[in-house]
Amino acid sequence: MQKVLVLCTGNSCRSQMAEGYLRYFAGNAAEIYSAGVETHGVNPRAIATMAEDGIDIAGHTSNNISEYAGIQFDYVITVCDNAKERCPVFPSSAARFHENFPDPAKATGTEAEISQQFRAVRHIIRNYCEKFVSSHLKSVTA
């Protein structure tokens, strides 16, 4: 089975959302992991925003990339420039993909404005993950 790692700085928002959507769209076609070059805990707003779209990430944990050093990944997706720059060679045999999604954790304004920014990022990540699975996972395993 193919293995996908989603990598971000703190493994709190963007990588957690992407992990949730990749699991949803891939089904049994791949094992999906997410990690950070640091661990910041799963952001409660990310959990709530994903729940609005029917994706439950409440049980996710914030993991450090070092926890997965022994796993041979087929794909590594970096979802922020910082993670791409800080982890340029892990793992060496995986196909690398990069998309610098906006960081919803840096959203400011009223609660409604912050929630809207989380939803906007969620939408971008959902579209990316659906296309990624369609292009790289479903076609390989179908």
MITORVEX-458694 format. One line per 2 residues: for each residue x, y, z of N, C-alpha, C, O. Coordinates in steps of 0.001 Angstrom, whole numbers. Atoms other than C-alpha are relative to their C-alpha. Example, Ala and Ser with C-alpha at 12.3 -4.5 7.8 and 13.67 -1.06 7.14 Angstrom:
// MITORVEX-458694
890/-1190/0/12300/-4500/7800/900/1200/0/1936/1181/665  -820/-1190/-60/13670/-1060/7140/-770/1090/730/-261/2198/899
This chain:
// MITORVEX-458694
837/-1178/0/0/0/0/887/1248/0/1903/1303/692  -765/-1239/80/1252/3477/-862/-133/795/1293/-1157/740/1975
-28/-810/-1208/2205/5820/1959/250/1458/-376/1127/1771/-1182  -84/-1435/271/1738/9599/1921/264/722/1314/-413/477/2312
-280/-859/-1150/3265/12066/4381/-314/1433/-373/156/1932/-1395  275/-1422/156/1879/15588/4684/824/713/1063/706/421/2253
-955/-637/-897/4480/17859/6214/-220/1500/70/-363/2168/-954  188/-1428/-239/4045/21312/7751/932/425/1131/1713/-384/1634
-869/-473/-1077/5766/23447/10349/-379/-632/1335/440/-1315/1950  388/431/-1338/3761/22605/13478/-989/-1138/67/-1375/-1551/1160
972/1093/62/1377/19850/12335/-1234/316/837/-1701/-512/1618  1166/-406/-782/-1545/21797/13773/-1222/339/-844/-2348/85/-414
1150/-417/813/-3727/23119/10929/33/-573/-1412/-699/-1513/-1723  9/355/1419/-2856/22756/7249/277/-1481/-235/-437/-2129/-1000
-328/1421/198/-1240/19321/7453/-1086/-904/589/-1344/-1989/67  1090/781/-593/-4043/18080/9710/-1221/-16/-932/-1848/-1057/-1126
1111/-73/950/-6699/19291/7263/290/-871/-1218/-573/-1618/-1679  -363/794/1175/-4828/17730/4357/-37/-1493/313/-503/-2284/-507
69/1408/-384/-4452/14440/6219/-1452/-471/15/-1763/-1549/-492  1411/360/-52/-8195/14409/6861/-615/-182/-1374/-1316/-1163/-1620
553/113/1349/-9104/15053/3245/646/-1109/-816/-41/-1807/-1562  -653/1084/740/-6502/12690/1818/-555/-1356/447/-797/-2230/-386
602/1252/-497/-7858/9907/4049/-1406/-182/-576/-1783/-1276/-997  1375/56/498/-11395/10751/2967/-31/-381/-1481/-757/-1292/-1878
40/240/1446/-10678/10832/-770/703/-1292/-402/278/-1949/-1352  -762/1198/372/-8153/7964/-847/-663/-1283/483/-467/-2342/-113
592/1217/-546/-10188/5549/1251/1091/-991/360/2007/-664/1114  -989/1040/-277/-8203/2312/1353/1160/-24/-1000/1959/-961/-993
-1028/-10/1040/-5916/3303/-1532/1384/373/525/2380/152/-163  -1301/-432/-525/-3152/4672/732/-71/157/1508/-1145/304/2091
-137/-348/-1409/-1912/5143/4262/457/1456/48/1424/1836/-612  -268/-1428/-50/-1892/8829/5145/540/368/1384/-9/-43/2407
-621/-473/-1227/329/10434/7769/179/1508/-111/223/2055/-1213  -409/-1400/15/1021/14012/8789/969/227/1140/934/-459/2161
-1002/-320/-1009/3861/15543/10736/438/1440/-175/116/2106/-1158  -576/-1328/59/5623/18762/11499/1475/-55/316/1970/-1029/884
-1384/-104/-409/9182/19874/11848/55/411/1470/1103/344/2112  246/-263/-1417/7835/20977/15251/-1384/-579/284/-2082/-982/-647
1379/412/-312/4666/19937/17111/-661/1100/827/-136/1527/1855  733/-1072/-667/2121/22553/18139/-1347/-458/534/-2086/354/1092
1328/465/-391/-898/20356/18913/-995/276/-1114/-793/1186/-1918  1014/-196/1037/-3969/20056/16710/-858/1207/382/-1397/1277/1487
720/-1245/-241/-5660/23436/16419/-1501/-272/126/-2094/-872/-771  1445/225/-189/-9227/23373/17837/-859/603/-1114/-1909/54/-1449
752/-601/1112/-10407/25686/15042/87/-874/-1246/-875/-964/-2009  -129/922/1133/-9050/23249/12454/-957/-1174/180/-1615/-1597/-771
920/1110/-298/-11003/20446/14146/-1436/424/-284/-2178/-301/-946  1371/-490/188/-14205/22530/14171/-303/280/-1466/-1391/-37/-1945
203/-341/1407/-13764/23738/10589/-149/-1253/-850/-981/-1293/-1756  114/1261/743/-13236/20214/9278/-1312/-702/333/-1933/-1296/-547
1261/630/-403/-16232/18943/11260/-1174/605/-765/-2141/-93/-1070  1053/-641/795/-18379/21477/9392/-160/-667/-1360/-1244/-645/-1943
30/665/1305/-17498/19556/6227/-97/-1520/142/98/-2251/-829  211/1425/-216/-18107/16142/7791/1266/-825/147/1211/-2053/72
-1267/709/-164/-14435/15256/8310/430/124/1463/626/1230/1967  -345/15/-1416/-13514/14229/11862/1504/-173/177/2054/-1241/-92
-1435/90/-293/-9918/15030/12787/252/166/1501/1386/402/1917  -128/-198/-1446/-10572/15273/16531/957/-998/633/1572/-693/1655
-904/1008/-543/-8573/12094/17130/1421/88/-516/2273/-706/-115  -1355/-150/537/-5524/13277/15197/949/475/1098/533/1117/2062
-1032/-481/-911/-2284/13910/17046/1008/816/-793/1155/642/-2003  -1049/-805/612/457/16413/16330/1306/-770/150/1777/-994/1265
-1176/858/-13/3524/14381/15364/1211/701/-591/1093/1519/-1503  -1253/-516/526/7150/15260/14782/491/-924/-1099/320/-2140/-1023
-476/777/1143/8718/14133/11533/944/-1128/417/995/-2171/-235  -957/1025/-451/11356/12187/13474/-699/-1308/385/-77/-2369/358
757/1201/-361/8622/9745/14575/-179/-946/-1189/-452/-2132/-1001  238/790/1202/8355/8516/10988/1278/-313/-774/1223/-682/-1947
-1287/183/674/12063/8168/10193/141/-1382/-625/834/-1515/-1634  -143/1349/526/11724/4409/9595/-1006/-387/-1065/-973/-1512/-1562
1038/313/990/8789/4615/7181/447/466/-1375/919/1589/-1546  -341/-336/1383/9419/4541/3459/-1251/579/-676/-2177/-163/-1004
1151/-653/609/6990/7068/1969/121/0/-1514/1217/112/-2063  55/-110/1452/5913/7052/-1665/-140/1458/-426/371/1861/-1471
251/-1407/293/4824/10704/-1565/202/820/1264/-200/404/2351  -80/-987/-1067/5720/13662/625/-555/1298/-562/-99/1797/-1591
613/-1267/405/3559/16762/356/321/1026/1073/-144/897/2205  -214/-1102/-933/4878/19904/2028/-1081/1040/-267/-1361/1384/-1415
1134/-911/148/2061/22348/2690/330/1421/467/-553/2271/585  -444/-1364/-291/4124/25372/3712/1463/120/-387/2209/-859/-354
-1374/-232/439/7366/26934/2519/1005/-318/1098/2087/-832/817  -921/253/-1107/8943/26666/5980/353/-1485/103/1520/-1835/277
-265/1442/-78/8576/22885/6056/843/-454/-1186/1741/-1282/-1034  -785/366/1188/9919/22600/2516/1466/385/179/2363/-379/-177
-1366/-482/-189/12987/24647/3432/722/-735/1122/1924/-983/1023  -636/629/-1157/13634/22936/6771/167/-1507/-154/952/-2116/573
-87/1453/181/13173/19373/5514/170/-345/-1476/-663/-1061/-2032  -111/180/1448/14499/19330/1948/363/-1401/-464/213/-1693/-1650
-461/1304/475/15796/15736/1892/-749/-1185/604/-323/-2321/398  695/1124/-641/13271/13632/3863/-1262/-334/-738/-2009/584/-1077
-976/1065/236/12701/11013/2622/483/80/-1438/-228/600/-2297  -630/-235/1297/14974/10837/-383/-668/-731/-1159/-609/-253/-2291
568/767/1116/13105/8197/-2410/-1454/348/-314/-2003/-154/-1295  1407/-346/215/9623/9722/-2145/-147/1062/-1086/721/1918/-1257
347/-1073/928/8022/11789/-4886/-421/1198/837/-1227/1067/1759  255/-1200/-797/7890/15346/-3573/-994/917/-704/-935/1125/-1915
965/-980/477/5025/17777/-3960/-9/1144/992/227/945/2183  16/-1160/-892/4728/21281/-2567/-1127/943/-386/-1354/1232/-1561
1028/-1025/165/1882/23713/-2102/33/856/1257/-160/343/2359  -77/-903/-1152/2231/26749/159/-1393/558/308/-1762/1629/-174
1343/-444/-378/-1260/27022/1642/92/1134/1016/1011/1150/1835  27/-1044/-1026/-2134/30149/3645/-161/-647/1384/-793/-1695/1514
70/539/-1359/-1792/29592/7409/-1203/585/725/-1177/1755/1107  1180/-538/-672/-5236/29922/9006/253/325/1466/-477/1124/2053
-307/-291/-1406/-3653/29932/12478/468/1442/190/464/1958/1308  -437/-1393/-76/-2351/33407/11662/-1143/972/-304/-925/2180/-396
1161/-845/305/-5862/34700/10899/-258/975/1149/-65/647/2320  328/-1017/-996/-6880/37878/12685/-1386/563/-293/-1947/349/-1368
1305/-628/159/-10101/39783/13197/-983/-539/1005/-605/-1096/2036  1050/508/-875/-13405/38907/14763/-47/-1527/-102/565/-2118/-991
144/1457/54/-14310/35310/15505/-594/-437/-1337/-168/-1440/-1910  611/327/1291/-16489/35294/12384/1010/131/-1138/1018/-697/-2048
-1005/-192/1047/-13626/36637/10234/1065/-1099/51/1511/-1587/-988  -985/1077/-145/-11177/34080/11628/-592/-1313/-507/72/-2065/-1220
668/1229/465/-13669/31270/11022/-94/-15/-1518/95/-1062/-2137  90/-74/1460/-14138/32459/7443/1350/-271/-649/1416/-910/-1699
-1340/257/545/-10378/32408/6862/339/-1493/106/945/-2057/-806  -209/1444/-126/-10214/28839/8191/-781/-745/-1081/-267/-1689/-1681
817/656/1032/-13050/27859/5829/601/185/-1386/580/-738/-2201  -608/-252/1312/-11306/29479/2860/1212/-907/-218/1378/-1463/-1303
-1162/879/116/-8093/27540/3536/-466/-1451/-122/90/-2223/-902  548/1361/85/-10117/24368/4095/-428/-313/-1430/-153/-1399/-1940
472/187/1374/-11673/24797/658/1167/-221/-962/1110/-1100/-1822  -1182/132/859/-8278/25236/-1019/644/-1372/210/999/-2054/-751
-627/1284/-315/-6861/22189/761/-860/-1158/-492/-336/-2140/-1018  894/1059/476/-9912/20079/-43/171/-213/-1504/308/-1348/-1960
-154/102/1454/-9593/20845/-3763/1339/-619/-378/1409/-1468/-1267  -1325/544/278/-5869/20106/-3744/27/-1506/273/509/-2282/-552
-31/1416/-396/-6324/16781/-1930/-835/-870/-932/-431/-1982/-1271  846/765/922/-9147/15637/-4190/737/-228/-1324/715/-1331/-1871
-749/130/1252/-7014/16319/-7271/1221/-899/175/1541/-1692/-710  -1180/834/-249/-3935/14706/-5710/-375/-1475/5/290/-2287/-638
431/1402/-73/-5790/11481/-4920/-406/-494/-1379/-38/-1599/-1777  444/385/1333/-7388/11405/-8355/1173/-227/-948/1157/-1156/-1755
-1145/74/902/-4056/11955/-10103/1048/-1024/401/1684/-1621/-468  -1143/794/-442/-1669/9921/-7965/-341/-1290/739/456/-2228/742
292/1190/-810/-3461/7384/-5800/-1059/-892/-633/-837/-2093/-786  1080/829/548/-6714/6210/-7341/413/-642/-1314/111/-1810/-1557
-357/544/1309/-5256/5780/-10812/1019/-1140/129/1039/-2056/-694  -1014/1021/-202/-2385/3681/-9451/-626/-1277/560/-220/-2383/204
555/1160/-701/-4554/1405/-7313/-1280/-517/-639/-1749/-1596/-277  1282/406/594/-7685/1216/-9475/165/-1168/-956/-815/-1631/-1540
